[in-house]
């Protein structure tokens, strides 16, 4: 990627079988607890989340469904 270029925006939602989702949550919780960087691959892209990421929980309610999101937010490393 050329200097000054931003990566393209991305909004992916990926379904996981329950056992794989649980394993990912456990691994994430371990990394958060230990203050370690968490790495995960989603839809073919590797993502590296620093231990300084802000963690929040979001709940949305609409007329026909509800949604609960566990979010981690961070500023990407400058390369």
N, C-alpha and C positions, 0 to 999 in steps of 0.2 A: 504494500500500500504506500503510495507516495506521501511525503510529509505534508501535513495539513489536511489530508483527506480524512473524512469521517467514515467509519464503516456504515454500510447500509442499515437502515432501520429494520427491525425484525419484531414480529409478534407471533410466536409459535405457541400452540397449545397441543400437548402430546399426552395421550392416554397411556397408562401403564397398568399391567396386571397388579393386583393387590400386593402380592409377595415382593415384587420388584420395587413398588412404591415404598413399602415399609422398609426395605433394605436401604433405599436411598435416604429416607428420612433418618434412619438410625445412624448412617454414616455422616450425614449432615450434622445431626445433633452432637455426635462425637467430636467433629472438627470444631464446631462452635464452642463447645465446652472446653476444648483443649487450646483454643485460640489459634487454630491452624487454618491455612488457606484450604478452601474446598474446591475440588475440580470435578466437573461433571460434563458429560457430553449429551446434548439435546438435539435431536434431529440432525445429526451429523456435524454439529459445531461444538468444539471444546470451549468450555467456559471456566474461567478461574475466578473464584470469589474470594476477596481478601478477608482476613479476620476482622477488619474494621468496618465491614458492611453493616448498614443499618437494617435492623430486623423489625418487621411489623406484621400485623395481621389485619386483613381487610375483609369485611362482610358486606355483601350486597344483597338486596332483596328486591325482586321485581314482582310483577303480577303473577307470573307462572313458574318462577324458579328462584332459588337462593344460591349464593356462591360464597365460598370461604377461600381466601388466598393467604398463604404464608409467603411473605415477600422478603427478599434481601435486595438492598439497593446500595450501589457503590459507584464511585467515579472510576472509569477505566484507567489503567496504567497508560502513561504516555510512552510511546515507543519511538 
